[in-house]
């Protein structure tokens, strides 16, 4: 069996290599681009996706070769509003719900074209992305409504409810939009084997937990076109989250752990944007954003008769302002300069009790204020239709004040230059070179003390932290042809000067701090290829291969290692076949990943994953009805964990070796969708769920057996009903 698996893996890697060779030789004129396009812009029209029967714009975006959605939601400040998608030349406002939801509300018949824009190809702010997608739509009706209702009851009593409603009104110079997004789920998280600790060296398993999740989001947007030279846009939104977790009492085992938790959070966003054309070649853009957030969390942990608990509250505020001036003295040159200012604040409190003893941790009552101001300048030059280059720099002033360790402050000045060159070598081939110095943003939560109840481990709040800085250099060679054919080769290196990790300070406290440098290098290859040109009608193949290298010094024990979570390679291959002019479709996907090494505070973990398999088929008897089958299986996973007695220290050896094997059954789904009325779709899905099992074995470092425990949970079938409508 093991030998057969090795043969399968080797065959899979050879198949990917052969497919890439075919992709490299498949150079033909683009069929998906009906007319000549601007240099550096690939145009995809809805006809190129007709064989997939897309229901909305999101279905088409998912089929774009070499493009992945990025909403930029994990970044604070003005960058938080920046994703890699534009809708009619504008980025969706911050806090407007998921990017996927907004795109899925766009009907196929409203899409004129999808444009993939390379850096420098058009006068848009790339925000560091090598590609931007602009979804160009037709003028919609004066009033429209888009909605989705989804329910999913489960065999074990769990249930899920979702609902979305969007209303937009346009007329004359004004546009109004309102969205509401609701989500409720109750599910049972069945117990599974979990990692042993030095304090609890026996094999452990968690108890079943009843989890509840609630989401309530709303958004309102108003746009006003005062005249051809002035545009205004305003947005307000709120995002609310509520989560609870309670044990299922009749599932508790004597050797089991019991966890409970509850959290509530609310975030409010507001923004105002003004665009003014001073002249035909000079444009002024102003942007103001405001964010307020509150969060409360409470957790408890019971194991071996010891009860621990923690509580925390956070209040955050952020105000950011940006003003840009863009000047286009000629068609080939664009100059931009601007200023930004942002102020961030966190006030947080935390407390923890371990076996009834209150923990005294620096940073359990933290106040942090961060201010950033910057002057930026850039120039984009297009000397020929085949070459574009962008050069820019950012001068940034950073200041930080924190209450930890009796009060500390920090002030820094950074310079962050960048340069990009895009060169169209020949028909369909593009070479990109980029070099950029990045200055990251701090996670202010790192200044608030926290407690890991599982390990009874306290982490003090950071005293001061500098933003992470790195240099990233990349070269990309890309070829696009046909409707979706793509070959992309990329090599890059990232040199991080001062990554942030938790370390032991001089007083023996564990706290986040900037540590020594680390280097990450990678080579990527990606392709998508239709094989009709080789006489294989309806057959297409796509795949990717990634090879990574990394290097750093372990901040706790001082040895050289890779970055935590590093995998040497990742390979994926997808084969897709259509019959009868697209009435029948089947696809098969296989993915193989190298083992990953994780270097955590109290353990070193090697994660070995099996091959992932996916199969999907679809039957399309007519434009109003389609049905399909989906199946997913993940190979067995083994984690080998070196467990240390407390935080890893120089010269310390592990006290336990914990081996955890996990396996899961096949997940399958059968579905059917009908267009019950124009632009109204009803979808019914029967889902099998999947069973899961695990075994935890504990040995001494010398290999002597100490303990073992197993867990098992059955699959939970469910029925999903979804109604989507657009009016």
Secondary structure, 3 states (H helix, E strand, C coil): CHHHHHHHHHHHHHHHHHHHHHHHHCCCCCCCCCCCCCCCEEEECHHHHHHHCCCEHHHHHCCCCCCCCCCCCCCCCHHHHCCCEEECCECCCCCCCCHHHHHHCCEHHHEEEEEEEECCCCCCCCCCCCEEEEEEECCCCCEEEEEEEEEEEECCCCEEEEEEEEEEEEECCEEEEEEEEEEEEEEEECCCEECCCCCCCCCEEECCEEEEEEEEEEEEEEEEEEECCEEEEEEEEEEEEEEEEEECHHHCCCCEEEEEEEEEEEEEEEEEEEEEECCCCEEEEEEEEEEEEEEEEEEEEEECCEEEEEEEEEEEEEEEEEEEEEEEEECCEEEEEEEEEEEEEEEEEEEEEECCEECCCCCCEEEEEEEEEEEEEEEEEEEECCEEEEEEEEEEEEEEEECHHHCEEEEEEEECCEEEEEEEEECCEEEEEEEEEEECCCCHHHHCCEEECCCCEEEECCCCCCCCEEEEEEEEEEEEECCCEEEEEEEEEEEECCCEEEEECCCCCEEEEECCCEEEEEEEEEEEEEHHHHCCCCEEEEEEEEEEEEEEECCCCCCEECCCCEECEEEEEEEEEEEHHHCEEEEEEEEEECCEEEECCCEEEEEECCCEEEEEEEEEEECCEEEEEEEEEECCEEEEEEECCCCCCCCCCCCEEEEEEEEECCEEEEEEEEEEECCEEEEEEEECCCCEEEEEEEECCCCCEEEEEEEEECCCCEEEEEEEEEC
